[in-house]
């Protein structure tokens, strides 16, 4: 740089520290835009040649665009004076927080997804008597389905633990809240609910 300054006007010397990074940042952004455009064209041609679904091509374009612009952002930050150590520390911290948040939310998201599957596939319905078998045919949690929400399915059982539907006097009823994802990890035994069997009263014979 001292050799270049000898051939430049004196008033331009003080602006070199600003002009050079600005030009480098502009070149980085231009290269990122050109690379993204090239990637979009290549992906589009591959999708057309192999008759791939448009959803797959769109997802690939978004992933490549994100990677290209993320790399460009790191290069721009490095050019304007941000230390590589600081960038790496910030990246690892963000990745750690994102991983912890993902694993923390994964159980909730899986339960919500399993709730949708329960409503679609109908392995059981409200008021059905069901039992979750622990291993094979061993007895497990048993009760009558009284509620299904986004996270839990609530079973009503009785103090004797047999999950009977009998509304006997003096028997303390308890409830079990079972995560919906658990129904897709264990075998479910089901007794269908029959409204007629509950509401129908035998008339006395004369």
C-alpha positions in Angstrom: 0.0 0.0 0.0 2.8 2.6 0.6 3.9 2.1 -3.0 0.4 2.8 -4.3 0.0 5.9 -2.1 3.0 7.5 -3.8 1.1 7.5 -7.1 -2.2 8.8 -5.6 -3.2 12.4 -4.6 -2.6 13.3 -1.0 -6.3 13.9 -0.4 -7.1 10.4 -1.4 -4.8 8.7 1.0 -7.1 9.1 4.0 -10.0 7.6 2.1 -8.2 4.4 1.1 -9.1 2.7 4.4 -12.8 3.3 3.6 -12.9 2.9 -0.1 -11.1 -0.5 -0.2 -13.4 -2.3 2.2 -16.5 -0.8 0.5 -15.3 -2.0 -2.9 -14.6 -5.5 -1.4 -18.0 -5.7 0.2 -19.6 -4.7 -3.1 -17.7 -7.4 -4.9 -18.6 -10.0 -2.3 -22.3 -9.1 -2.6 -22.1 -9.1 -6.4 -20.4 -12.5 -6.4 -23.0 -13.9 -4.0 -25.9 -12.7 -6.3 -24.3 -14.1 -9.4 -23.6 -17.4 -7.6 -27.2 -17.6 -6.4 -28.5 -16.9 -9.9 -26.3 -19.6 -11.3 -27.4 -22.1 -8.7 -31.1 -21.3 -9.4 -30.6 -22.0 -13.1 -28.7 -25.2 -12.5 -31.3 -26.5 -10.1 -34.1 -25.6 -12.4 -32.4 -27.4 -15.4 -31.8 -30.5 -13.2 -35.4 -30.5 -12.0 -36.7 -30.1 -15.6 -34.4 -32.8 -16.9 -35.2 -35.4 -14.3 -38.8 -34.3 -13.9 -38.4 -33.6 -10.2 -41.3 -32.1 -8.2 -41.3 -28.3 -8.1 -41.5 -28.4 -4.3 -38.1 -30.2 -4.2 -36.6 -27.7 -6.6 -37.9 -24.8 -4.6 -36.5 -26.2 -1.3 -33.1 -26.8 -2.9 -33.0 -23.2 -4.2 -33.9 -21.8 -0.8 -31.2 -23.9 0.9 -28.5 -22.9 -1.6 -29.6 -19.3 -1.3 -29.4 -19.4 2.4 -25.9 -21.0 2.4 -24.6 -18.5 -0.2 -25.9 -15.4 1.6 -24.8 -16.7 5.0 -21.2 -17.2 3.7 -21.4 -13.7 2.0 -22.5 -12.2 5.3 -19.5 -13.8 7.2 -17.1 -12.5 4.5 -18.6 -9.0 4.7 -18.3 -8.9 8.5 -14.7 -10.0 8.2 -14.0 -7.3 5.7 -15.4 -4.5 7.8 -13.1 -5.5 10.7 -15.0 -8.1 12.8 -12.6 -10.7 14.2 -12.9 -14.2 12.9 -12.7 -15.4 16.5 -15.7 -13.3 17.4 -17.6 -14.6 14.4 -16.9 -18.2 15.3 -17.8 -17.6 18.9 -21.1 -16.0 17.9 -21.9 -18.8 15.4 -21.2 -21.6 17.9 -23.3 -19.8 20.5 -26.2 -19.4 18.1 -25.9 -23.0 17.0 -25.9 -24.2 20.6 -29.0 -22.1 21.5 -30.8 -23.3 18.3 -30.0 -26.9 19.1 -31.2 -26.6 22.7 -34.4 -24.8 21.6 -35.0 -27.5 18.9 -34.7 -30.4 21.3 -36.8 -28.5 23.9 -39.6 -28.0 21.4 -39.2 -31.4 19.7 -41.4 -33.2 22.3 -44.1 -30.6 22.0 -44.0 -30.6 18.2 -44.1 -34.4 18.1 -47.1 -34.5 20.4 -48.9 -32.0 18.2 -48.1 -34.0 15.1 -49.3 -37.2 16.8 -52.5 -35.5 17.8 -53.2 -34.8 14.1 -52.5 -38.5 13.3 -54.9 -39.5 16.1 -57.7 -37.4 14.6 -57.0 -38.7 11.1 -56.3 -42.4 11.7 -58.8 -42.8 14.6 -57.0 -45.4 16.6 -59.5 -44.6 19.4 -62.2 -42.0 20.1 -63.8 -40.2 23.0 -65.4 -42.5 25.6 -63.5 -45.6 24.3 -61.9 -47.9 26.8 -58.2 -48.2 26.0 -55.1 -49.8 27.5 -51.5 -49.1 26.7 -49.6 -52.4 26.8 -46.1 -52.0 28.2 -44.3 -54.9 26.6 -46.2 -57.4 24.5 -49.4 -58.3 26.3 -48.4 -57.1 29.8 -51.0 -54.9 31.5 -50.4 -51.2 31.3 -52.2 -47.9 31.7 -55.9 -48.3 31.3 -59.0 -46.1 31.3 -61.8 -44.4 29.5 -60.9 -41.6 27.1 -62.5 -38.4 28.3 -60.4 -35.7 26.5 -58.0 -35.4 23.6 -56.0 -32.1 23.3 -53.0 -31.0 21.3 -50.5 -32.5 23.9 -52.3 -35.1 26.1 -55.0 -37.7 26.0 -56.8 -37.9 29.3 -57.9 -41.3 30.6 -60.3 -41.8 33.6 -59.5 -44.7 35.8 -60.7 -45.8 39.2 -58.8 -46.3 42.5 -58.8 -50.1 42.0 -56.7 -49.6 38.9 -58.9 -51.7 36.6 -60.1 -48.7 34.6 -63.7 -49.8 34.9 -66.5 -47.7 33.6 -68.7 -48.5 36.5 -69.8 -45.4 38.3 -69.9 -47.2 41.6 -70.6 -45.1 44.8 -67.6 -44.6 47.0 -65.0 -45.4 44.3 -62.5 -42.5 43.8 -62.0 -41.7 40.1 -58.5 -40.6 39.0 -57.2 -39.4 35.6 -54.1 -40.1 33.6 -52.7 -37.6 31.2 -50.7 -39.5 28.5 -48.6 -37.7 25.9 -50.1 -38.4 22.5 -46.7 -39.5 21.0 -46.8 -42.5 23.4 -49.7 -44.0 21.5 -47.4 -44.5 18.5 -44.7 -46.2 20.6 -46.8 -48.8 22.3 -49.5 -51.3 21.5 -53.0 -50.0 22.2 -55.9 -52.2 23.3 -59.3 -50.7 22.6 -62.9 -51.4 23.6 -65.3 -49.4 21.5 -67.7 -47.0 23.1 -71.4 -47.9 22.6 -73.8 -45.1 23.5 -76.7 -47.5 23.2 -75.2 -49.8 25.8 -74.8 -46.9 28.2 -78.1 -45.1 27.6 -80.4 -48.0 27.0 -82.4 -49.2 30.0 -84.0 -52.5 30.1 -87.8 -52.3 30.5 -89.2 -54.5 33.2 -91.3 -57.4 31.9 -94.8 -57.7 33.0 
